């Protein structure tokens, strides 16, 4: 049996959210109960289905989780497991078919400025300069000088003050994403939702931005929900990591990351915990590969029998379909 350092301790949390036990280390004395504040985000038995050519596709099934104020929560899992769907529900961009999503114990019924979303693409206005893109989130500030000063403060936070007058096409991909982060922070949201924000970046830029996001979170202590395929990314950034299973999407395990901050991608402790989560995800990816292989075999059989081959299947491949 492998032994992990005590600061990597994985705590039992199945009683709170009903997920499979992630593992625990025995303690000699019982810990006193602590009353926790109301969850910033809470999902209760959330299920979502989408129409497909072969019938309904179940994207999420009875998903329950809670995220505390100021917590950095990461969702990891194979493509098509429902991570982005879950994020869109929290953002209020997608309704649930059953179950309920709450923010501050109030039912989420739509999008709002209290939740800012950062997507894979920076989604900047190409005709506006860097500082004007950030100012767009500050339209409620009537004083033009105050609005500019506040926008520059957020650009300072992401180290882009020198490029305030540049247009998006004059910035690198990593710089554009930092502008998007500055614009989201300028909204001063309660919750920051990040949907694979580094997926389109090269490895070196991604590593730099991981450090930047960690630094900004330590300064602001915003509640963050972060979707990623990269387990090492999740362990480096997250207070907790929610590991999701294949479709229908569900929370397989919830892992408390007790590593000191700031964290390094290359540290042995980070790599060790990431390997443990990745081993669990490999089983899920193997299931997807097997399902795709079985469906391909069925198509071949239909072809031999003279029947039509399937053009599309209800399940997504390992690379997924954005769900």
ZAKE-163012 format. One line per 2 residues: number of its first residue (from 0); for each residue x, y, z of N, C-alpha, C. Coordinates in pm, whole numbers. Example, Ala and Ser with C-alpha at 12.3 -4.5 7.8 and 13.67 -1.06 7.14 Angstrom:
REM ZAKE-163012
0) 1319,-569,780,1230,-450,780,1320,-330,780 ~ 1285,-225,708,1367,-106,714,1290,3,787 .
//
This chain:
REM ZAKE-163012
0) 85,-120,0,0,0,0,88,124,0 ~ 61,217,-91,143,338,-97,104,432,15 .
2) 203,505,64,180,598,172,206,739,122 ~ 110,831,146,123,969,103,157,1054,225 .
4) 228,1166,206,253,1259,316,121,1308,374 ~ 121,1344,500,-2,1384,566,-65,1506,501 .
6) 15,1594,442,-45,1712,379,-117,1678,249 ~ -105,1556,202,-181,1511,86,-305,1436,129 .
8) -339,1443,258,-448,1362,310,-577,1387,232 ~ -641,1277,190,-770,1285,123,-878,1256,227 .
10) -969,1347,246,-1067,1331,351,-1197,1272,299 ~ -1264,1199,386,-1392,1141,350,-1497,1251,344 .
12) -1570,1254,233,-1671,1356,215,-1799,1297,160 ~ -1809,1166,164,-1926,1102,106,-2054,1137,181 .
14) -2046,1167,310,-2167,1197,386,-2229,1327,340 ~ -2146,1423,296,-2199,1552,256,-2261,1549,117 .
16) -2194,1488,20,-2239,1495,-118,-2279,1361,-177 ~ -2260,1252,-105,-2302,1123,-156,-2215,1067,-264 .
18) -2087,1110,-274,-1998,1059,-377,-1919,940,-323 ~ -1857,867,-415,-1774,755,-375,-1657,805,-292 .
20) -1619,727,-192,-1511,765,-103,-1381,780,-181 ~ -1315,895,-162,-1189,921,-231,-1070,866,-155 .
22) -1089,830,-30,-978,778,50,-959,863,173 ~ -908,804,278,-888,879,401,-777,815,480 .
24) -719,891,570,-617,841,659,-674,838,799 ~ -655,732,875,-714,723,1008,-653,826,1102 .
26) -733,874,1193,-687,966,1295,-713,906,1431 ~ -632,942,1528,-642,881,1660,-754,941,1743 .
28) -791,1067,1715,-897,1131,1792,-999,1190,1697 ~ -1123,1196,1744,-1231,1250,1661,-1218,1401,1654 .
30) -1236,1455,1533,-1226,1599,1515,-1358,1664,1553 ~ -1353,1779,1619,-1478,1846,1656,-1553,1893,1533 .
32) -1684,1888,1540,-1766,1931,1428,-1758,2083,1414 ~ -1752,2129,1290,-1742,2272,1261,-1860,2312,1174 .
34) -1930,2414,1214,-2043,2462,1136,-1991,2541,1016 ~ -2025,2497,896,-1977,2562,775,-2077,2668,729 .
36) -2028,2774,665,-2120,2874,611,-2200,2813,496 ~ -2312,2876,459,-2391,2826,346,-2305,2819,221 .
38) -2329,2719,139,-2251,2700,16,-2272,2818,-78 ~ -2165,2857,-145,-2178,2961,-248,-2252,2904,-369 .
40) -2215,2780,-408,-2281,2710,-518,-2324,2573,-467 ~ -2448,2535,-498,-2495,2402,-458,-2583,2345,-568 .
42) -2553,2223,-608,-2635,2149,-704,-2696,2030,-634 ~ -2824,2008,-659,-2898,1902,-591,-2968,1813,-694 .
44) -2914,1693,-713,-2975,1592,-802,-3004,1649,-941 ~ -2905,1714,-1000,-2923,1779,-1131,-2905,1676,-1243 .
46) -3000,1674,-1334,-2993,1588,-1452,-3026,1671,-1576 ~ -2957,1641,-1686,-2978,1712,-1812,-2970,1612,-1926 .
48) -3064,1620,-2020,-3060,1538,-2141,-3069,1629,-2263 ~ -3011,1582,-2374,-3016,1653,-2500,-3074,1560,-2608 .
50) -3145,1615,-2705,-3193,1530,-2814,-3079,1486,-2904 ~ -3082,1362,-2951,-2980,1310,-3042,-3044,1230,-3153 .
52) -2967,1195,-3254,-3022,1121,-3368,-3068,982,-3330 ~ -3003,926,-3227,-3039,792,-3183,-3129,796,-3059 .
54) -3184,914,-3029,-3266,929,-2910,-3204,1030,-2815 ~ -3258,1039,-2696,-3207,1136,-2599,-3069,1096,-2547 .
56) -2985,1197,-2529,-2851,1179,-2474,-2851,1232,-2331 ~ -2816,1150,-2236,-2810,1191,-2097,-2672,1250,-2069 .
58) -2666,1382,-2051,-2540,1451,-2028,-2501,1449,-1880 ~ -2598,1468,-1791,-2575,1466,-1647,-2685,1385,-1580 .
60) -2649,1313,-1477,-2747,1229,-1408,-2728,1240,-1256 ~ -2827,1301,-1191,-2831,1310,-1044,-2699,1362,-985 .
62) -2654,1475,-1037,-2529,1535,-988,-2559,1626,-869 ~ -2490,1601,-759,-2501,1686,-640,-2361,1726,-595 .
64) -2344,1854,-566,-2216,1902,-513,-2238,2036,-446 ~ -2144,2076,-364,-2148,2208,-302,-2009,2268,-304 .
66) -2003,2399,-326,-1876,2472,-331,-1885,2587,-233 ~ -1787,2598,-145,-1789,2696,-39,-1741,2834,-86 .
68) -1780,2940,-17,-1733,3075,-54,-1580,3083,-51 ~ -1523,3143,-155,-1379,3160,-162,-1302,3036,-201 .
70) -1372,2931,-239,-1306,2805,-272,-1271,2800,-421 ~ -1161,2733,-453,-1121,2708,-592,-1151,2562,-620 .
72) -1259,2537,-694,-1304,2401,-723,-1278,2367,-869 ~ -1223,2249,-894,-1191,2206,-1030,-1274,2084,-1068 .
74) -1324,2085,-1191,-1395,1971,-1248,-1307,1907,-1353 ~ -1274,1779,-1336,-1194,1708,-1435,-1268,1583,-1478 .
76) -1237,1537,-1599,-1299,1417,-1651,-1278,1408,-1801 ~ -1307,1291,-1859,-1290,1275,-2004,-1386,1364,-2082 .
78) -1353,1394,-2205,-1440,1477,-2288,-1577,1412,-2302 ~ -1678,1498,-2298,-1814,1449,-2312,-1878,1403,-2183 .
80) -1810,1424,-2068,-1865,1375,-1942,-1959,1477,-1876 ~ -1974,1595,-1933,-2070,1691,-1880,-2010,1807,-1802 .
82) -1878,1824,-1809,-1815,1932,-1732,-1865,2070,-1776 ~ -1864,2095,-1907,-1908,2225,-1957,-2058,2244,-1935 .
84) -2133,2137,-1946,-2277,2144,-1919,-2301,2189,-1776 ~ -2226,2132,-1684,-2237,2167,-1543,-2204,2314,-1521 .
86) -2098,2361,-1588,-2058,2501,-1575,-2166,2594,-1630 ~ -2226,2555,-1742,-2331,2638,-1802,-2456,2645,-1714 .
88) -2482,2540,-1640,-2595,2542,-1546,-2568,2640,-1434 ~ -2446,2637,-1380,-2409,2730,-1274,-2413,2874,-1325 .
90) -2371,2894,-1450,-2373,3028,-1510,-2514,3076,-1538 ~ -2611,2986,-1538,-2748,3023,-1570,-2774,3026,-1719 .
92) -2684,2968,-1798,-2699,2965,-1944,-2777,2844,-1991 ~ -2798,2748,-1903,-2865,2624,-1939,-2953,2579,-1823 .
94) -3082,2551,-1850,-3169,2505,-1743,-3150,2355,-1716 ~ -3192,2311,-1600,-3190,2168,-1568,-3324,2107,-1602 .
96) -3323,1978,-1642,-3449,1908,-1662,-3507,1858,-1529 ~ -3418,1823,-1438,-3459,1785,-1304,-3349,1824,-1207 .
98) -3385,1839,-1081,-3291,1886,-983,-3282,2038,-984 ~ -3202,2093,-894,-3197,2238,-876,-3053,2284,-853 .
100) -3021,2401,-910,-2892,2466,-888,-2915,2593,-806 ~ -2831,2614,-705,-2845,2728,-616,-2716,2809,-611 .
102) -2732,2939,-596,-2621,3027,-558,-2663,3102,-433 ~ -2582,3090,-329,-2618,3149,-200,-2758,3106,-157 .
104) -2788,2979,-182,-2916,2916,-145,-3036,2978,-215 ~ -3012,3054,-323,-3119,3105,-408,-3114,3032,-541 .
106) -3228,2985,-587,-3232,2907,-710,-3181,2988,-828 ~ -3091,2928,-906,-3039,2993,-1027,-3142,2982,-1138 .
108) -3187,3096,-1188,-3291,3097,-1291,-3244,3163,-1420 ~ -3120,3208,-1423,-3067,3272,-1544,-2930,3329,-1517 .
110) -2872,3387,-1622,-2739,3447,-1609,-2748,3576,-1529 ~ -2633,3618,-1472,-2630,3742,-1397,-2488,3791,-1378 .
112) -2471,3918,-1347,-2335,3975,-1330,-2263,3921,-1207 ~ -2333,3847,-1122,-2267,3788,-1005,-2187,3665,-1041 .
114) -2199,3618,-1169,-2123,3504,-1218,-2061,3541,-1353 ~ -1928,3546,-1358,-1857,3579,-1482,-1797,3452,-1540 .
116) -1806,3440,-1674,-1757,3320,-1742,-1638,3355,-1830 ~ -1533,3274,-1820,-1417,3286,-1909,-1411,3158,-1991 .
118) -1421,3173,-2124,-1426,3057,-2214,-1287,3023,-2268 ~ -1282,2919,-2351,-1155,2878,-2412,-1097,2990,-2496 .
120) -1184,3059,-2569,-1141,3174,-2650,-1168,3302,-2571 ~ -1079,3399,-2587,-1088,3520,-2506,-1215,3601,-2531 .
122) -1271,3592,-2653,-1396,3661,-2688,-1388,3812,-2662 ~ -1278,3873,-2708,-1262,4017,-2694,-1325,4088,-2813 .
124) -1360,4214,-2794,-1411,4295,-2905,-1292,4343,-2988 ~ -1281,4302,-3114,-1161,4332,-3192,-1143,4480,-3223 .
126) -1251,4558,-3220,-1241,4700,-3252,-1205,4786,-3130 ~ -1201,4723,-3012,-1167,4796,-2890,-1023,4766,-2849 .
128) -960,4862,-2784,-825,4839,-2732,-833,4751,-2607 ~ -716,4714,-2559,-711,4630,-2439,-785,4695,-2322 .
130) -754,4821,-2293,-817,4886,-2179,-966,4908,-2204 ~ -1006,4933,-2328,-1148,4951,-2358,-1226,4820,-2341 .
132) -1162,4707,-2372,-1227,4579,-2349,-1255,4557,-2201 ~ -1160,4597,-2116,-1182,4584,-1972,-1286,4685,-1925 .
134) -1283,4805,-1980,-1381,4908,-1943,-1524,4866,-1977 ~ -1537,4778,-2074,-1672,4733,-2112,-1745,4671,-1993 .
136) -1670,4608,-1904,-1730,4547,-1785,-1759,4651,-1677 ~ -1719,4776,-1701,-1736,4882,-1602,-1831,4991,-1651 .
138) -1922,4955,-1739,-2013,5054,-1796,-2099,5120,-1688 ~ -2118,5052,-1577,-2199,5109,-1469,-2128,5223,-1398 .
140) -1998,5237,-1419,-1922,5346,-1359,-1936,5467,-1451 ~ -2009,5568,-1408,-2042,5680,-1496,-1924,5773,-1519 .
142) -1840,5791,-1420,-1726,5880,-1434,-1620,5815,-1522 ~ -1591,5880,-1635,-1501,5822,-1733,-1359,5804,-1678 .
144) -1312,5901,-1601,-1177,5893,-1544,-1167,5777,-1443 ~ -1269,5765,-1360,-1271,5656,-1263,-1276,5520,-1334 .
146) -1355,5513,-1440,-1366,5388,-1515,-1232,5349,-1576 ~ -1160,5446,-1632,-1028,5418,-1691,-928,5375,-1582 .
148) -930,5444,-1470,-836,5411,-1362,-860,5269,-1310 ~ -986,5233,-1295,-1017,5099,-1245,-978,4992,-1346 .
150) -1001,5020,-1475,-962,4925,-1579,-810,4905,-1579 ~ -736,5013,-1560,-590,5003,-1558,-542,4923,-1436 .
152) -613,4932,-1326,-576,4854,-1208,-588,4705,-1236 ~ -691,4666,-1309,-708,4524,-1341,-605,4479,-1445 .
154) -569,4568,-1537,-462,4535,-1631,-329,4521,-1558 ~ -309,4601,-1455,-189,4589,-1373,-185,4453,-1304 .
156) -301,4405,-1262,-310,4277,-1194,-265,4162,-1283 ~ -290,4174,-1416,-250,4068,-1509,-126,4107,-1589 .
158) -56,4212,-1544,71,4256,-1604,57,4295,-1752 ~ -45,4375,-1783,-66,4418,-1922,-83,4569,-1936 .
160) -38,4645,-1838,-54,4790,-1847,17,4848,-1969 ~ 130,4790,-2007,206,4842,-2122,132,4823,-2253 .
162) 33,4732,-2253,-39,4702,-2377,-182,4756,-2373 ~ -206,4857,-2290,-341,4911,-2274,-398,4964,-2405 .
164) -313,5017,-2493,-361,5077,-2618,-359,4980,-2736 ~ -315,4858,-2711,-308,4759,-2819,-445,4700,-2847 .
166) -466,4657,-2972,-589,4586,-3010,-565,4436,-3000 ~ -672,4358,-2989,-656,4214,-2970,-565,4145,-3071 .
168) -570,4187,-3198,-488,4121,-3299,-339,4148,-3278 ~ -307,4246,-3195,-166,4277,-3166,-114,4202,-3043 .
170) -199,4121,-2981,-162,4047,-2860,-147,3899,-2890 ~ -65,3833,-2811,-53,3687,-2823,-177,3621,-2762 .
172) -191,3490,-2784,-305,3418,-2729,-311,3425,-2578 ~ -196,3409,-2514,-192,3417,-2369,-227,3556,-2317 .
174) -183,3659,-2388,-214,3796,-2347,-362,3825,-2363 ~ -422,3775,-2472,-567,3795,-2491,-645,3728,-2378 .
176) -601,3610,-2336,-672,3542,-2229,-656,3617,-2097 ~ -542,3681,-2077,-524,3761,-1957,-614,3885,-1958 .
178) -637,3941,-2077,-732,4052,-2088,-872,4003,-2050 ~ -908,3883,-2096,-1039,3826,-2063,-1053,3806,-1912 .
180) -946,3763,-1847,-948,3745,-1702,-964,3880,-1633 ~ -891,3982,-1680,-903,4116,-1623,-1044,4171,-1639 .
182) -1104,4149,-1756,-1241,4197,-1779,-1340,4128,-1686 ~ -1322,3996,-1668,-1411,3922,-1578,-1396,3971,-1434 .
184) -1273,3996,-1391,-1250,4044,-1255,-1306,4184,-1236 ~ -1305,4265,-1342,-1357,4402,-1334,-1506,4404,-1302 .
186) -1576,4296,-1338,-1718,4286,-1305,-1740,4265,-1156 ~ -1632,4228,-1084,-1637,4198,-941,-1746,4093,-912 .
188) -1739,3978,-981,-1842,3876,-960,-1820,3800,-829 ~ -1926,3742,-778,-1913,3652,-663,-1843,3523,-703 .
190) -1871,3479,-826,-1821,3350,-873,-1757,3368,-1009 ~ -1637,3312,-1026,-1567,3314,-1153,-1570,3173,-1212 .
192) -1628,3160,-1331,-1643,3031,-1397,-1547,3024,-1515 ~ -1460,2924,-1516,-1355,2916,-1618,-1366,2783,-1691 .
194) -1398,2789,-1820,-1421,2669,-1901,-1300,2640,-1989 ~ -1208,2560,-1937,-1085,2524,-2008,-1017,2647,-2070 .
196) -985,2747,-1989,-932,2872,-2044,-795,2861,-2106 ~ -722,2753,-2078,-586,2739,-2131,-576,2635,-2242 .
198) -689,2579,-2284,-687,2467,-2378,-624,2502,-2512 ~ -641,2625,-2558,-592,2664,-2690,-451,2722,-2686 .
200) -386,2720,-2570,-255,2783,-2555,-143,2680,-2561 ~ -24,2727,-2599,92,2638,-2597,131,2609,-2452 .
202) 213,2504,-2434,245,2456,-2299,312,2562,-2214 ~ 405,2637,-2273,478,2736,-2195,386,2848,-2148 .
204) 299,2896,-2238,205,3002,-2201,106,2952,-2097 ~ 62,2829,-2113,-31,2770,-2016,31,2767,-1877 .
206) 156,2723,-1868,222,2714,-1738,233,2852,-1672 ~ 261,2953,-1753,271,3090,-1699,135,3136,-1646 .
208) 29,3109,-1724,-104,3154,-1684,-156,3079,-1562 ~ -118,2953,-1546,-156,2879,-1425,-101,2952,-1303 .
210) 25,2995,-1312,84,3071,-1203,14,3204,-1180 ~ -25,3270,-1290,-94,3398,-1279,-232,3382,-1214 .
212) -306,3281,-1257,-440,3258,-1201,-430,3226,-1052 ~ -331,3144,-1014,-314,3112,-873,-281,3238,-792 .
214) -194,3322,-847,-159,3446,-777,-281,3537,-761 ~ -358,3552,-869,-476,3639,-865,-579,3586,-765 .
216) -596,3453,-764,-692,3396,-669,-648,3420,-526 ~ -520,3407,-498,-469,3432,-363,-492,3577,-322 .
218) -491,3670,-420,-513,3811,-391,-661,3843,-372 ~ -748,3780,-450,-890,3816,-451,-978,3722,-370 .
220) -937,3594,-361,-1015,3490,-292,-1158,3480,-347 ~ -1171,3495,-477,-1299,3472,-542,-1334,3323,-539 .
222) -1463,3294,-540,-1506,3156,-560,-1486,3123,-707 ~ -1412,3015,-736,-1381,2979,-874,-1425,2836,-902 .
224) -1492,2817,-1015,-1521,2683,-1066,-1447,2670,-1199 ~ -1355,2575,-1204,-1258,2566,-1314,-1271,2429,-1381 .
226) -1303,2430,-1510,-1316,2306,-1588,-1187,2281,-1665 ~ -1136,2159,-1659,-1014,2125,-1731,-1006,1976,-1759 .
228) -930,1940,-1863,-894,1800,-1888,-763,1766,-1818 ~ -688,1868,-1780,-554,1850,-1731,-554,1830,-1579 .
230) -525,1708,-1534,-531,1675,-1393,-425,1752,-1314 ~ -305,1766,-1371,-199,1839,-1303,-238,1985,-1283 .
232) -305,2041,-1382,-357,2177,-1374,-456,2188,-1258 ~ -545,2090,-1247,-648,2092,-1143,-587,2083,-1003 .
234) -489,1994,-986,-426,1977,-854,-345,2101,-817 ~ -281,2165,-915,-203,2284,-888,-291,2400,-843 .
236) -409,2412,-901,-495,2527,-874,-600,2502,-767 ~ -652,2380,-758,-774,2357,-683,-758,2334,-534 .
238) -860,2379,-457,-876,2337,-318,-940,2199,-314 ~ -1033,2178,-409,-1096,2047,-425,-1105,2014,-572 .
240) -1094,1885,-602,-1106,1837,-739,-1222,1739,-745 ~ -1318,1768,-834,-1431,1678,-857,-1399,1596,-982 .
242) -1385,1466,-966,-1357,1376,-1078,-1489,1324,-1132 ~ -1512,1344,-1264,-1639,1307,-1325,-1626,1182,-1410 .
244) -1731,1102,-1409,-1735,979,-1487,-1794,1002,-1624 ~ -1786,898,-1708,-1835,907,-1845,-1987,921,-1847 .
246) -2037,958,-1965,-2179,982,-1983,-2261,859,-1947 ~ -2372,880,-1871,-2418,1010,-1821,-2326,1064,-1713 .
248) -2298,1194,-1724,-2202,1256,-1633,-2246,1249,-1488 ~ -2151,1220,-1402,-2177,1210,-1259,-2046,1237,-1186 .
250) -2056,1274,-1059,-1937,1295,-978,-1894,1160,-922 ~ -1776,1115,-962,-1724,987,-912,-1660,1002,-775 .
252) -1574,1102,-763,-1509,1125,-635,-1474,1272,-620 ~ -1458,1312,-496,-1430,1450,-461,-1306,1448,-373 .
254) -1203,1519,-414,-1073,1507,-349,-1031,1642,-294 ~ -1002,1645,-166,-954,1765,-100,-803,1774,-116 .
256) -756,1884,-173,-613,1903,-200,-554,1988,-87 ~ -472,1927,-5,-414,1996,109,-264,2017,89 .
258) -232,2085,-18,-93,2122,-47,-75,2270,-18 ~ 41,2306,32,67,2447,63,73,2528,-66 .
260) 39,2656,-57,42,2748,-170,150,2853,-149 ~ 203,2908,-259,172,2876,-399,230,2740,-438 .
262) 160,2674,-530,200,2540,-573,275,2547,-706 ~ 359,2447,-726,436,2438,-849,391,2316,-928 .
264) 377,2333,-1060,340,2221,-1147,438,2105,-1136 ~ 566,2138,-1115,670,2036,-1121,697,1970,-986 .
266) 628,2008,-880,661,1954,-749,620,1807,-738 ~ 697,1724,-666,664,1582,-651,528,1559,-587 .
268) 491,1644,-489,363,1626,-422,246,1647,-518 ~ 257,1752,-601,153,1779,-700,142,1663,-799 .
270) 256,1617,-848,256,1507,-945,199,1379,-884 ~ 230,1352,-757,184,1230,-693,32,1227,-681 .
272) -26,1339,-639,-171,1344,-628,-237,1340,-765 ~ -178,1408,-864,-232,1406,-999,-234,1264,-1056 .
274) -130,1186,-1028,-125,1049,-1077,-237,965,-1018 ~ -270,990,-893,-377,913,-830,-512,943,-896 .
276) -538,1069,-925,-663,1106,-991,-664,1054,-1134 ~ -550,1066,-1203,-540,1023,-1342,-564,873,-1357 .
278) -520,795,-1260,-544,651,-1265,-692,620,-1266 ~ -769,698,-1191,-914,679,-1188,-976,721,-1321 .
280) -926,829,-1380,-980,878,-1506,-947,784,-1622 ~ -834,716,-1614,-798,623,-1722,-903,514,-1737 .
282) -959,470,-1627,-1066,370,-1633,-1185,424,-1711 ~ -1217,552,-1689,-1330,612,-1759,-1301,626,-1908 .
284) -1178,667,-1942,-1141,681,-2082,-1143,545,-2151 ~ -1099,440,-2081,-1101,305,-2137,-1245,263,-2170 .
286) -1339,302,-2085,-1480,270,-2111,-1527,336,-2240 ~ -1488,463,-2260,-1529,533,-2382,-1471,466,-2506 .
288) -1342,432,-2499,-1276,367,-2613,-1345,236,-2645 ~ -1380,160,-2542,-1447,32,-2564,-1585,51,-2626 .
290) -1659,152,-2577,-1791,180,-2633,-1782,217,-2781 ~ -1683,301,-2815,-1664,340,-2954,-1628,220,-3041 .
292) -1546,132,-2987,-1507,11,-3061,-1628,-79,-3085 ~ -1711,-94,-2982,-1831,-178,-2994,-1928,-120,-3098 .
294) -1944,13,-3096,-2033,76,-3193,-1980,61,-3335 ~ -1848,69,-3352,-1788,50,-3484,-1813,-91,-3534 .
296) -1801,-189,-3444,-1827,-328,-3482,-1973,-347,-3523 ~ -2064,-279,-3453,-2205,-288,-3488,-2231,-231,-3627 .
298) -2162,-121,-3660,-2175,-63,-3793,-2129,-161,-3902 ~ -2019,-229,-3874,-1969,-326,-3972,-2069,-437,-3994 .
300) -2130,-484,-3885,-2230,-591,-3896,-2350,-545,-3976 ~ -2393,-420,-3953,-2506,-367,-4030,-2472,-360,-4178 .
302) -2345,-321,-4206,-2303,-311,-4346,-2305,-447,-4414 ~ -2260,-551,-4344,-2261,-687,-4402,-2403,-734,-4425 .
304) -2495,-690,-4336,-2634,-734,-4346,-2713,-649,-4444 ~ -2650,-548,-4500,-2718,-462,-4597,-2795,-349,-4536 .
306) -2783,-330,-4405,-2852,-222,-4337,-2771,-94,-4340 ~ -2834,18,-4307,-2762,146,-4306,-2666,155,-4189 .
308) -2550,208,-4214,-2453,230,-4106,-2491,355,-4030 ~ -2457,358,-3903,-2489,474,-3820,-2398,590,-3857 .
310) -2459,706,-3878,-2381,826,-3906,-2332,889,-3777 ~ -2416,882,-3676,-2382,944,-3548,-2432,857,-3435 .
312) -2357,855,-3326,-2396,779,-3209,-2430,875,-3097 ~ -2505,824,-3001,-2546,909,-2891,-2432,938,-2796 .
314) -2330,856,-2797,-2214,879,-2707,-2106,955,-2778 ~ -2029,1032,-2702,-1918,1108,-2760,-1791,1028,-2748 .
316) -1697,1055,-2839,-1568,991,-2830,-1485,1054,-2721 ~ -1361,1007,-2712,-1273,1058,-2606,-1253,1207,-2618 .
318) -1250,1260,-2741,-1230,1402,-2759,-1359,1480,-2733 ~ -1474,1412,-2728,-1598,1474,-2685,-1661,1567,-2788 .
320) -1768,1633,-2742,-1843,1721,-2829,-1873,1852,-2759 ~ -1797,1884,-2659,-1817,2011,-2588,-1916,2003,-2474 .
322) -1978,1886,-2453,-2076,1874,-2345,-2005,1866,-2212 .
//
